Amino acid sequence: MKSALALALLLAAGTAAADIKVLVAVDPSDRESMAIGVLDIGASLTRAAGVPARMSKSQDLSDAMRSTRTGEFDVYIAPAHVAASALSHGYTLVGSTEPDDVYQLVAKTGTKATADLKGGRIYLTQQDSVGAYVARGMLNESGQSLKTFKEVLYRRTSGAGLFAIDTGMVDATVAKRVDVDQWVKSGTAKGAPLITSRAVPGGMTVVLKKDMPEAVRAKVEGWFLSPSGAMPGIGRVAYRPDVATYRYVAALGNWTPAQLPGAKVVTAEEVSTLARSGVAIVDVRTAKEFGEKRIAGAVSIPYGEKSVKDVAFDPKADEFALPDAMDRAKPVIFHCNGPECWKSYKAAQVALSRGFKTVYWFRGGMPEWERNGLALDTSKPSPDRIAAAAPAPTAVAATKR
């Protein structure tokens, strides 16, 4: 109660200054996440920075990653894969609270290769967790994917996958090497590691937006790196991982494939050329993102993503309605928030399955478009550019840039 009151007074005193938006993104499978003292962190950070720290906490790691691509927060305190996404979109690294981890893909006794797991079951923590990201990456590196398995069991309890192998519930799991070592040493393990990952930043990582005012950024970074920067339920930033480890995590689990069979992958310049020739651009980001900024001439048809981020996704689990009026014989471009965003990949796949003859996938999406300095529309979108009211591609294509 005292910390909440102190924070409220500090916020009231600092209303004239720009605030700092902070997101604490936690993995629901982490039992310690319930003990994180967000109000205490906010009060201490407010005092150190001299401006109000507006604290948010979320267990929706998918949405946390989405927000890194649009720069919605100034500070992220988050698992490695969320931080990796932020570092690719205008943020800088402060450090992590724990040393690097190494993960292992573990399989039941007798398994010689990942191909032997075809038709089996695998246990993973929630699909946007670090463990699940590493699992997808190791499977991809071995020439397999989650579609290798008959069933993927996503659970919120970390570390239970090894027990599930022992009981015969599953055929494989992914766990930290330190846990696997202890399991094997017990002498009762009914499995063994097949693949070992490279180093992955451990604990929680802190990143800051690069365009924060320099004086404020220096104070914020200084607080995180000082003894007083110990965060209840999280700990101190005590390690400085190699940035390459974050690139490794990003490439492992959260990036879309480089190709999409049946569709042509295009660059920002190619999209610009195609648009000038009348090809429709379908923006499958959220309506909020579309309203804030978009490629000039694009139409909004948001992709409601609930399926796994995998080439073997089930489109029936998602919500995506292509208007019947859209001419399947006309070419169309799909895009969203870059290589980490699966929505445009899935939308393009759905379009191909529904008879569209020429599908372009702009994998680089808005980040690539902006890096190339191409035209953006930030005006209020007209109703005929949004979702269910979307016109046929012929009508969109006819609109001048």
N, C-alpha and C positions, 0 to 999 in steps of 0.2 A: 504493500500500500504506500509506504514512504517513497519507494523508488518511482512509483506511478505518479505521485504528487509532485515529486521533484522534477520529473520529466515534463509534466504539464506546465509547471511554472517556467521552466527553461524555454519551452516552446512558445509560451505566451510572450516571454521577454524578447524572443528572437524573431517575431513575426515580420520585422522590417527587413530581415536578411533572407537570402535565398536558402531554402532548406536542402537537406541531403536525403535523398530517398534510398533506403537500404532494404534489400531483400535477403532474408535468411531462408534459404531453400534447403529442406531437410529430406532425407530418405526415410520414408515410413518404416522401412525394414530395420532402421537403426533404433534400437531400444532406448538409447540415450537421448534421442531427439526430443522426448517429452520433457526433459529437464532443462532445456535451453531457456535462459532468462532474457527474452527479447527486450522487455522494458528496462532491465538493468543495463543491458548493452547500449540501448538508445540513450539512456541518461548519461552514461559515462562518455559516450561518443559526442553527445551534444556539448558537454562541458569542455571537452578537448578541442573540438572544432570551432566553438564559438557561434555555431549556427544550429538550428533545430535538426535533429536526425529523425526522419519519419520512418518508423520501423514497420516492416511487413514480414510475415512468416508464412511459408507455403510448403505443403507436401506434394504439390503438383509439379513434379520436375519437368514434365513436358512443357507446361506453360511457362515455367521459369526459363527454360531454354529458348522458347519463342520470344520472351521479353528481352533476352540478351541481344537478339537480332534487331530489335527496334529501339534499344537503348532506353528502356523504361525506368531503370534504376541507376543511381550514381554509384552504388556499392553493392556487390554481391558477396555474400558469405555462403558458400555452396560447395557441393561435391565436385570432384575434378572435372566431370564431363560438362557440367553447367559452366564452370569457370573456363573450360576449353572453348566453349562456344563464345563466351564473352570476349576472350582474348582475340578472337577472330573478327570481332565487331566493335573495335574502338576502346577496349579496356586494357589496363596494364596490371601486371602481377605484383602483389604485395608479398604473398607467401602462403604456406599451408601450416596446419596445426599438427600434423603428424608426418613421419617419414614416409617414403615411397612404399607402396605395396606391390606385391607380385601375385597374380592370379593364376590358377591352374584349372584346366578342363579335366575333370575326373570322371572316369567311367568304371562300370562294374568289372569285376574280375573276368579275364578272358578276352576283353576287348583289345584288339591289336591296332585299330585305326578308327578314325571318326566315321568312315564309311560303314563300319560294322554296326553303328548305332541307328541305321536306317529303320524306321518303323517303331523305334523305342520311345521312351519318355525322358524328358529332362526337367530338372527342378531349377528355377531361377527366382531371384527376387524380382520386384516389380519391373516392368519392361523398360522403364526409363532410369533404372538404377545403374550405378557404375558396373556392378557385377554382370548385369544383363548386357550392357554395352560391350564389355570385354568378351563375353561369351559369343556374341554375334561376330565379333572381329576374329576371334580364334577359329571359329567354324569357317568363316569366309576364307581365311588364310589356308585352311586345310582343304578347300574345295567343296565345302558343305555349307549348309545354312540351317536355320531353324525348321525349314520345311523338310529336313531330313527326318525329323521326329514325328511320330504319330500324335504326340501330345506334348505341349509345353505347359508346365505347371508354374504359374506365377504366384508367389506367396510373399507375405510381408515379413516373414521370419528369416533373418540372415543366419547362415550356418547350418540350417536344418537339412540341407541337401545331402550332406555326407551321411547323416542318419537315414535319410530316405533311400540311399543306395544300400545301406546295410540291411534294411528291412525289405528290400526288393520292390519298393514303391516306384522307383525310377531307375533308369539305366545310366544316367549321367547328371552332373551338376558342375557349377563353377564356384570355387571358393578361394579364399586367400591362401597363399602357400603356407603361411605360419599355421593356419588351422588344419591344412592337409597334412603337414608334417606331424602334428600332434595326433591326428586321427590314425595315420599309418603306424606311429610308434605305439599306439595302444595295443597292437597285435591282433585286433579283431576286425580290422578294415576289410571290407569285401569289394575293394576296388583299388585303382591306382591312377596317378595322373597320366594323361595322354599328351597334353600340350601346356606349355608355360608361356605366359605373357611377358612382355618387357615391363619396365618399371612404370607404375601408375601413381600419381600423387595421392598421398593418403590423407585421411581426415577431411577437414573443410578447408577450402581455399578462399582467400580474400582477393578480390580484384576491384580496381577503381576505374571510373570513366576517365579517359585521357583529357577530355575537354572541361573537366572541373576547374574552377578558378585555382590558379597555382598555389596561392596562399592557403586556401582551404584544403586542397589535396595534400599539401605537405603536412598540415596538422593532422589530418585523418590518417595518413600513412604512418606518421610518427606515433600516433596513439596505438595503432594496431601492433607496431613493432616494439612498443615499450612494455615494461612489466605491468603497468596499469591497464594494458590492453587485454588482460585475461578475460575471456567471455564465459559467463556461467553456462555450463552444459556443453561448451565447445572447446575451451582451452585457449592457449596463446598461439599466435603466429610465430612459430619457432624454426621453420624450415623454408628454404628458398629452392623449390624444385627447378630443374632445367626446363625451360619453356618447351623444349622438344618433347617432353613427356606429355604435355597437354595436347600437342599436335598429334601424338600417337593415339591418345584417347579419342580425340575428335574423329580421326580417320577410322578407328575401330568400330564404334557402334552407332554413330549418329549420322554419318554421311550416306547419302543415296548412292546407288551404283553409278558408275560413269556412263553407262549406256542403258538404253531401254529398247529392247527388240521391237521392231515395228514402227518406232518413232525416230525422228531425227533430232539429235541434240544440237542446239544452236547457241551462238554467243550473243552478247548484247548488240553488237554491231549488225549481226545478221537479223536479229529481231527488229531493229530499227528499219533495216532495208525491207524486210517482209511487211512490216506495218505500212510503210509508204506505198507498197504495192497493193494494199487492201486486205491483208491477212488479219483475221481477228486475234486479239490478245485477251485471254481469259485469266483473270487474277483470282486465284483460289485462296488467298489469305483471308483473314477475318474481315467482316464489314468495317470494323473499327479501324483496322490498318489501312484498308482501301480508302476510307474517308479522309484519313490524315494525309496520305500521299500515294500516288499511283503513276504508272506509265500513262502518258497522255493517250487517250483513245481506248484504254482498256475497259473491259466490262467485269463486274464483280459477280462471281458465282462461288461463294465460300465452300471449302471442302471440310465437312464435319468429320474429323479423324478420330476414330476409336480403335481401329485395327492396329496390329503390331507394325512397327517400323521395319519391314522386312520385305524382300521381293516376293515372298509367299503370302502377303497380306490377304485378308478376306474382305473384298469390297462390300459384302452384305452387312458387315459390322459398321460401316461408315454411312454418312449422310451426304449425298452428293447428287443433285438433280440437274442433269443437262436438259435445257428446254427442248421440247419436241420440235419447236420451230427452227432449231439449228440445222442447217443443211449439212448432212454428212459428207457430201461431195466437196464441200469447201474446206480449205486448209484452216487450221486453228493452232494457236500457240497457248501453252499452259505454263504458268510460272507462279512462284511464291517467294519464300525468303532465303533462297540460296541452296547450296548443296546439302545443308543440314535439314532442310525442310522436305518432308516426304509427300506433302499434300499435292504438289504439282506432278510428281512421279505417279502417284496413285490416280490422279485425275486423268492424266494422259493414258494410263493403262485402261481406265474405265472407258474413255472415249474410243480407244482402239477396239475394245470388246463390244462396243455398241455401234460399230460400223463406220466410224469416221475414217476416211480414206487417207488423209494426209495430216499427220499429227506432229507438231514441233514441240519439243520439250526444252524450255529455257531453264536449264538446271541452275545457272548462276543467279537467276531471279533478281529481286530488287537490289541486293548488295552489289552485284556486278553492274547493273544498270547505273546505279549512283556513282560507282567508282569510275565509270566511263564518262561521267558528266552529261548524260543524255537527259532529254526533256522529262520533267516531272510535273504533274498536275496536282496542286494542293488546294484547289478551289472546292467548294461543296459539290459533291457528285450529284448529277441529275438523276431522278428516279429511274429512268430507262437504262441506267448503267449498273443497277444493283440487283443482285440475286435473282429472285423469281421473275422479276420484270426484265431480265436480260433479253435483248433481241437476238435474232438469228445472226450468225457471223457475217452474213452479207450486209446487214444493216450496220453492224459495228465497223466493218471494214470500210464502209462508205464515209465514215466520219473523218474529217480532215484533222491532222495533227496540229 
